[in-house]
Amino acid sequence: MGMAASAGLALSGVAQGQEAEPKPVRVGVVGVGNRGTSLAGNLLRLPGVRIPAVCDINPDHLARVQALVETAGQPKPEGYGENELAYEKLMARDDLDAVIIASYWQWHTPMAVCAMRNGKYAGVEVPAALDVAQCWDLVNTSEQTGVPCMMLENWSFRQDNLAVLNMIRQRMLGEMVHCHCAHSHDCIDHWFFDREGNDRWPAEFLVKYNRDQYPTHSLGPVLSWMDINCGDAFATLASTATAQRGINAYFARRFGPQHPNATKAFAQGDIVTTTIKTHGGKTIIINYDMQLPRPYDNRWLIQGTLGLYNEQRDAVYLTGQSPEYHEWEPFPPYQEQHNHAWWREGAGAQDGHGGTDSLELALFVKAVRDRTQTPIDVYDSVTMSCVVGLSGESIAKGSVPVVVPDFTRGQWKTRKPVFGVVV
């Protein structure tokens, strides 16, 4: 049975030829605010997963997730939270196989490095790193220890994106040439700040940095669509940013012009546009768009020599197959026809961002249980994450192109596609 099909079966609680309760996988969870608690809930619904330890410096968060584990019928997990380095004690335990990290961004890399050095699989939330140095820390540690590190980029596992991947690998779109992607999500009134206008933890990043703060939801499916790190690789990156108007305008509109944030200087531009050129001559456009009023949208468009897919239109156009010349046709019938094995095996019945959280965690746990590579490896994790730091560097230098490091050390030239491949 292939890893993909096995992960799907794990979601439905059925495993052919296996006992009803598979080999236990013991997972620690570090950072149990809203995101970490949600991930812990998804983990507890996977057969054989145990959570012996959790960590958070907020005692209320710690107590909440401990109660969640007990409600699931497991012993109360030991809690760590006496200071910001309490996670080191959790990761030193000898009764953990893996650690899920959902802390603040600045802790993602040091915590993942600590997990790997302690022999634990690292499942780290997005972005996995904030600059190139951190990217190399993750790569070097994984290579030195032999322990996998997977960034939990759930949009890589969306049903529509995986169906598009199947179509691309069947050459239905021809040779890939260009992609546009975005994270268009107005996060001002609930993520960067709360409903009362108070700063939340990500707000400091808007004050200090001007860059694409959140590129991985954009890039998640794009890496596999375009064979990045397995036949091609990012070569250069250039980014430009608009001025910041949206944050000040929001606070003046919502709370009045006297609110401090109505006039406060924020470094972060409202829209960041990044252009990536690959060694193979492909181009990728990425948009950061998280500060202006708008409905949510990822704006994926993947274009090849035989046609293209457009997520906004929920449509495709395929030369020689679409019924009308140069006219879109609906994508849903193609999604049904090319539905990926991971979704045919029950992922859609689970919760967590439309089933993506359950699916990615099931596949992560499957890899931990079998001591195999995770579906997103350390190279793909840092390739998506390096855009954070490199976009800021390019903007600071006047939007000039900067070189993207080869985190695979040349292996991309001979590596074969692995993500989403069903044996």
N, C-alpha and C positions, 0 to 999 in steps of 0.2 A: 504494500500500500504506500503511495507517495505521501510526502509530507503534507501537501496541500489537501488531499482528500482526508488524511488523518485529522488535520486541524478542523475540518468541517464536521467530521464525526464527533470530535470532542465537544463541539458546540451543542450538538443535539443529545449528548450524553450517551451515545451508542458507539461501540467500537467492535467491529467484526473480528472474531477470533481472539478477543482480549477479555479479561475479566471486566465486570461492570465498573469496578473501581480501579483505575490505572495506578501505576507507580506514583507515589506522592511526590509532588514538587513543592518545596518549601520556599516561600517568597517573603522577603521583607519589603515594606513600603516606607519610603522616606519622603516626607512632605505630604501631609494628609489634609490639606485644605479642600476646597471644592473639587479640584481635579483629582487629587490623590485619593480622596474618599470614593469618587466615582469609579476610578480604576480598581480600587480594592473591592468594591461591590461586584464589578465584572469578574475579577479573579475568583471570588468566592463562589461564583456560579459555574466555574469550570471544574470538571471532575478531577479529583485528586489533588487540588491545590490547597495548601495549608499556609496560613499567615501567622508565624510564631512571634514576629516582632514588628513594631511600627515606630516611626520617629517623626516628631514635629515639636518645635519650640513653643507652639500655642497649646496650652493644656486642654482647652476646650476641643480643639481639633483632635488631639490625641485620645481623649475620652470618647469622642463620637465614633471614631473608627474602631476603638477597642470594643465598644458596644455592638457595632455592626458585625464584627467577627464573632462575638459571642452569640448574637442572634442567629447567625448562620450555623450554630451548633459546634463551633470550635472553641478550644480553651482561650481565655482572655490573653491576647498577645502582650508580651512585655513591651512597655513603652519607654522610649528614650526622648528626652527633651530638655535636659538641664541647661544646655547651652548650644551654640551653633555648631559645635564639633561633636555633638552627641552621636551623630550618624556613624562616626568612626567605630564606636563600641558596637553598634548594631552590625556593621559589616564585618567585624572581627569574629562574630559568632560562628560556631562550627556546625550549626543546625540550619543553615540557609544555603539554598542552591542558586538563588538569584535575588536581585534587588530591583524594585521599580522606583524610579526617582521622579518626583513631581514637585520639586522645590522651586524657589525663585530661580530665574535664569542664571544668575551669577554663580550658583552652586552646582549647576548641572555637570560641568566638566570635572571639578574636583571630586564630586561624589561618585561619578562614574569611574574615574581613575581609581578611587579608593576601593570600589566594589571589585574591579578587575584584579587589583593587586591582592585582594583577599580571596581570589578564586571564585567570585560570584559573577554569573552572567549579569550584565548591566542593561536594563531597559530604561532609557532616559527620555524624558519629555522634550518637546521642541522649544527652541533650537538646542541641539546637543552641545554647541560651543558658540562663543561670542566673538572670537577672533581667530586668526590663523594659528597663533601659538597654542591655543586651547585645542584646535583641530589636531595639530601634531601630537599634543599630549595624549589624546584619545587613541590615535593611530599607533603611536609608539608603544603605549601601554598594552593595547590589545595584541600587537605583534610580539612583544616581549613575554607576556604572560600566557598567550594562547587562549585567552578568554574573550568571547564575543561581546560586542557592545552594539546595541540596536537602539536607534532613535525611534520613538513611538510616533511616527508620522502616519496618522490614521487615514489621511486622504489618499495615500498610496493604495489603500484597501477598499476604496469605494466600488460599489457594484458597476457603476457606469464606466469608471476609469479602467477597471480590469477587463470589461468587455471590449473597450477600445484597444487595450493592449493585445487581446486575442486577435482582433481584426488587423492590427499592425503586423503581428507576427505571421499572419496568413498573407501578408503582402497586399492586402486589399487597398491600402492607401499608397502603395508603391514605396519608393525610397523616401525616408523622412528628410525634410528640408528645413522646416521652421515651426516654432511653437510660440504662442503667447499664453501667459498665465498670470494670475493675480490673486492677492488676498485683499478683497474689497469687502470690508466689514467695519461698519461704524462702531467703534469700541469706546468712544469717549464717555458715555453715560453709564457704563456698567463694568468696564474692565480696567481702563486707565484711571478712572475716577468712579466714585460711587454715586448713587442717585442724589445724594445731598451735596455733591460737589467736592467731597473730600478726596485727597490723593489716595489711591491704592498703590500697591508696591510697584506696578510697572510705570507709574507716572514719572519716576526719577529718570527713566531712560529717555523720555521725551525732552527732559530738560538738558540732559548731558550729551545726547548723540543725534546726529543727522545721518540716517542710513535706512536701509530696509531692515526693520527690526524683526520681521516675521516672514521670511521667505519660504519656509519649508512646506507650508500648505500649498503654496503655488507649485513648487517643484516636485512634490511627492510623486505624482504619477509620471512626470515628464522624464525623469531619469530612465525609467524602464522603457517608455515610449521611444526614446531617442538613443538607446543603448549606451548611455553614459556610464563610464567605467568598465564597459565590456564591449569594446570595439570603437569607442570614441570617448572624448574627455573634454572638459571645459579648458579653453586656452586662455582667453582674456575676458575681462569684465569691465564695463563702463557704466557709471550711474550718474543720474542727475536728479535734483530735488527742486520742487517748487518752494516758494516761501511758505511760512506757517501763517495761516489765517484762520483755519477751522477751529482750533482749540479756543483761541480768544473769542471768536464769534459765538461759539456755543455758550461759553460762560456769561458773556454779556447778554445774550438772548434769554438764557434760562434763569440766571441769578441776578442780572443787572450789571451795569458797567462798573459798579464799585467793587465787585468781587475781585479779589487779588488775581485770580487766574484770567480775568478779562484783559489784563494788561501785562501779565507776566511774560517774560521772554522764554520761549521754548525753542530749543535747537532744531527739533525735528520738523522737516518740511511735511506738508500735507500729502503730497504725492511723490513717490520715488520711482523712477523708471530705470531699470537696469537692462542693459543689452549684453548678452553673453555670446561669444563666438567659440565654436568648438574646433578642435584640431581637424575634424572631418569636414569643416565648412558649413555646418548647420548654425542657425541663429536661434536664440531664445530671448524673448522679452518678458520681464517680470515687473509687475506693478505692486508697490506697497500703497494701500489706500485705506487707512484705518481711522481717519480723523474728520472726515466730511460726512454730512448726512447722506445715507444711501442704503438701499436694501443689500443683503448679503449676495455676493457673487464671486466666483473664481475665474470666470472668463477664459476657460481653457479653449484654445484653438490649436489643433495639431494638423500640419499640412504636409502632404507628400506629393510625389510626382503623378499619382493617380487619383488624388482627391483629398478631402479634409473632413474633420469632425469639429463641430462648434457646439460647446456646452451651453452657451447662452441661448442659442436657437433650438437646442435639443435636436440637432439635425446633422445629417451628413450629405456630402455630394461625392459620388464615386464615378469616375469615368468608365463608360461602358456598362455600368450597372444601374445607376439612377435613371428612372424612367424618362425624365425630361432634361433636355440639354441646359446645363448651367442653372438648374433649379434645385433647391434644397428638398430633401425628403426626410421624414421623421426618423429620429434615432431609436425610439423604444423597440420597434421590431428587430433591429440589429442587436440591441442589448439582450433581448430574449434569446435570439438565435446564437449569440456568441457569449452567453453568460459563462463566467469563469467557474471552474470546478469548486473554488473556495466558496462561492455563493450557492452553487447547486446543492451543497451539503449542509445547508441549514443556517448559514450565518445571518440571513435576513430576519430570522425569528428572534434575534437577540437585540438588546438595547445598547445605548451608548453611541451617539452620533450615527444613527441609522444602522447599527450593527457593525460599524467599522472597528470600534474599540474592542468588542468581543472577539472579532476575527483576528485582529493583530495580536491580542493577548493570547488567544488560543494557539496561534502559530509560534509565538515567543515561548510559551510554556512547553509546546511540543519539542522545540529545539533544545530547551533546557533538559527535559526528560530524556531525550535521546542523545544528548551531548553532541549536537550538531550545530552548524552555523545557523544564525538567525536569518529570517527572510530579508530584512534590511541589515546589511553588514556595516562595519565601522567606516568603510570607505564611502559608501553612499550617505551615511549619516553626516560625515564631515563635509562632503561635497555640497550637500544642501545647506548646511550651517555656515560654511565659509562665506556665503554671500553677505551675511550680517556685517562682518568686519571689513570685507573687501569693498562693499558698496560705500561704507563710510570713508574708507581710504580714497576711493575714486572721487567722491564728492568733494572731499577736503582738498584734493589736488586740482580742482577745476573740471571734474568729470572726465578726466583722461582715462584711457584703458589701463588696467593693472593686470598683471599676470596671475592666473589662478594656479596655485601649486598642484603638482601631481602627487596626490596623496597615495596613489597606488604604486608609486615608484616604477612606472612603466608597465605595470601588469595590465593596464587597460587595453593594451595593444593585442593581447592574446587571451584575456579572460572571456569566457562565454556567458551569455545571459543566464541568470539564476532566478531572479525575482519572478514569482508567478509561474515558473516552469513546473508543470505537473508531469511526474514520471509515470 
